Amino acid sequence: MNMPLRLESTPNESGTAGGPVFSHLDIPVPLALLQSEVSQLMARNWHPHVNRGDYDGGWDVMPLRCQKQHVNAHPILQGFALNAATDDWDDLPTMEQCPSIRQLLNQLECPLKSVRLMRLHAGASIRPHRDRGLHLGCGEARLHVPVWTNPDVHFIVACHEMPMRAGEVWYFNADEEHAVVNHSQEARTHLVMDCVATPWLVRRIQGGALCA
């Protein structure tokens, strides 16, 4: 059984406990298949991010996995954490149409919480903010997989830019201040997963740390 792991709280270079600022994980991603699947989902209804004060322009979400109590609820409840703590999560029906996403998720030896696609539209930006408690020191990890991105998208964490490319798996300490700017003429789309930090996952995050 994969059990959650809590790290000892040791400050990183920007003064926040929680392990590396960001890390590139050595996990293969079937990018062409992933892009094909997400292309099919573009025709569906995506939902604007609920924290409208945190961004400028368009930032929307397609939920794929949510708290089990919200599986049959409105997508707003499925796509965002609304202060309802639970360890009971389940895939949404949309996930059945995403075999390459499921293939990727099956490689993660850790319990999954929220899984969603997040699209930042051309010219949009996410203002500096922090997601309190979302880091290894609290036993949680947020992973990003860029599906479509380009060099004119800048993802800044604790004053450092994450050099993410399409088809890579990245962890970052979401408790650190972070912001994103899409200076390009195209939407940036990421697969975002919130996970329980098992020893397997922590080893890979620490092994791929680029900013500690």
C-alpha positions in Angstrom: 0.0 0.0 0.0 1.3 3.5 -0.8 1.1 5.6 2.4 1.3 9.4 2.5 4.7 10.8 3.4 5.3 13.9 5.4 8.7 15.5 5.1 10.4 17.2 7.9 9.9 21.0 7.5 13.2 22.4 6.2 13.2 25.9 4.6 14.1 26.1 0.9 16.0 29.1 -0.6 12.9 31.3 -0.5 12.1 30.5 3.1 9.1 28.1 2.8 9.1 24.6 4.1 8.1 21.9 1.6 11.0 20.5 -0.4 12.1 21.6 -3.9 10.7 24.8 -5.5 10.2 22.8 -8.7 11.3 19.5 -10.2 11.3 17.7 -13.6 10.1 14.1 -13.2 11.4 11.3 -15.4 8.0 9.9 -16.3 7.2 9.2 -20.0 4.2 11.0 -21.6 2.4 9.8 -24.8 2.3 13.4 -26.0 0.8 12.9 -29.5 -2.0 10.7 -28.1 -2.5 13.1 -25.3 -2.9 16.1 -27.7 -5.3 14.1 -29.8 -7.5 13.3 -26.8 -7.5 16.9 -25.5 -8.3 18.2 -29.0 -11.5 16.2 -28.9 -12.4 17.8 -25.5 -12.0 21.4 -26.9 -15.5 21.3 -28.2 -17.0 20.7 -24.8 -18.0 23.3 -22.2 -15.0 24.5 -20.3 -15.6 26.5 -17.1 -14.0 29.8 -16.1 -11.8 29.6 -13.1 -13.8 30.6 -10.0 -11.1 32.8 -8.6 -11.8 35.6 -11.0 -9.7 38.1 -9.0 -6.6 36.0 -9.6 -6.3 36.4 -13.3 -6.7 38.6 -16.4 -8.1 37.3 -19.7 -9.3 33.8 -20.1 -8.5 30.9 -17.8 -10.8 27.9 -17.8 -11.0 24.3 -16.7 -12.2 20.8 -17.8 -12.5 18.6 -14.7 -11.6 14.9 -15.1 -11.5 13.7 -11.5 -13.2 15.2 -8.4 -14.4 14.6 -4.9 -16.7 11.7 -5.1 -19.6 13.6 -3.5 -19.5 16.0 -6.5 -19.4 13.4 -9.4 -23.0 14.2 -10.3 -22.9 17.8 -9.3 -22.3 21.1 -11.3 -18.9 21.2 -13.0 -17.9 24.2 -10.8 -18.0 21.8 -7.8 -16.1 19.2 -9.8 -13.3 21.5 -11.0 -12.3 23.3 -7.8 -11.5 22.7 -4.2 -14.2 24.5 -2.2 -13.0 23.8 1.4 -14.6 20.4 1.6 -11.8 18.1 2.9 -12.2 14.5 1.8 -10.0 11.5 0.9 -12.7 10.1 -1.4 -12.1 11.0 -5.0 -13.4 9.5 -8.3 -13.0 9.8 -12.1 -15.6 11.7 -14.0 -17.3 10.0 -17.1 -15.1 12.2 -19.4 -12.1 10.2 -18.2 -13.5 7.1 -19.9 -12.7 8.8 -23.3 -9.1 9.6 -22.3 -7.1 6.3 -22.5 -3.7 8.1 -22.8 -4.4 10.3 -19.8 -5.4 7.2 -17.8 -2.2 5.5 -19.1 -0.2 8.4 -17.7 -2.0 8.5 -14.4 -1.5 4.7 -14.0 2.3 5.3 -13.9 1.9 7.4 -10.8 2.4 5.2 -7.7 0.4 7.5 -5.4 -3.3 8.2 -4.7 -4.8 10.8 -6.9 -7.0 13.7 -5.8 -8.1 16.3 -8.4 -7.3 15.9 -12.1 -8.2 18.6 -14.5 -7.2 20.3 -17.8 -6.4 24.0 -17.4 -6.3 26.4 -20.3 -4.8 29.8 -20.2 -5.9 31.7 -23.3 -3.7 33.9 -25.5 -2.6 37.1 -23.8 -4.0 36.0 -20.4 -2.1 36.0 -17.1 -2.5 34.5 -13.7 -1.6 37.0 -10.9 0.9 36.1 -8.2 -0.7 33.9 -5.5 -0.1 31.0 -3.2 -2.0 27.8 -2.6 -1.5 27.3 1.1 -0.4 23.9 2.3 0.0 22.4 -1.2 3.6 21.1 -1.0 5.6 18.0 0.0 5.9 19.2 3.6 2.1 18.9 4.0 2.1 15.5 2.2 0.7 16.8 -1.1 2.1 17.3 -4.6 0.8 19.2 -7.6 2.0 17.9 -10.9 1.7 19.7 -14.3 2.0 18.2 -17.8 2.0 20.8 -20.5 -0.1 19.5 -23.4 0.4 22.7 -25.5 2.8 25.5 -24.6 5.4 27.6 -26.2 8.5 29.8 -25.2 6.3 32.9 -24.8 4.5 31.3 -21.8 6.3 32.1 -18.5 5.5 30.2 -15.3 7.3 31.8 -12.4 7.6 30.2 -9.0 9.4 32.0 -6.1 11.1 34.3 -8.7 12.4 31.4 -10.7 11.0 30.4 -14.2 10.0 26.8 -14.7 11.3 25.7 -18.1 8.4 23.4 -18.9 8.0 21.9 -22.4 5.1 20.0 -23.8 5.1 16.3 -22.8 7.0 16.7 -19.6 5.9 16.0 -16.0 6.7 18.8 -13.4 6.2 19.3 -9.7 6.2 22.7 -8.1 5.7 23.9 -4.6 2.3 25.6 -4.9 2.7 27.2 -1.4 5.4 29.4 -3.0 4.2 32.5 -4.7 3.7 31.7 -8.4 2.3 33.5 -11.5 1.9 32.7 -15.2 1.9 35.0 -18.2 0.9 33.9 -21.7 2.5 36.4 -24.1 1.8 34.1 -27.1 -1.0 34.2 -29.6 -2.1 30.6 -28.7 -3.7 29.0 -25.6 -1.6 27.2 -23.2 -3.1 23.9 -21.9 -1.9 21.8 -19.0 -3.0 18.6 -17.4 -2.9 19.3 -13.6 -2.9 16.6 -11.0 -3.0 16.9 -7.2 -1.5 13.8 -5.6 -0.7 12.3 -2.2 3.0 12.5 -1.6 4.0 8.8 -1.3 7.7 7.8 -0.9 7.8 6.8 -4.6 6.6 10.2 -5.7 8.9 12.1 -3.2 11.9 10.2 -4.5 11.2 11.2 -8.1 10.5 14.8 -7.1 13.7 15.1 -5.1 15.7 13.3 -7.8 14.6 15.7 -10.5 14.8 18.9 -8.5 16.1 21.9 -10.6 15.4 24.5 -8.0 15.8 23.4 -4.4 
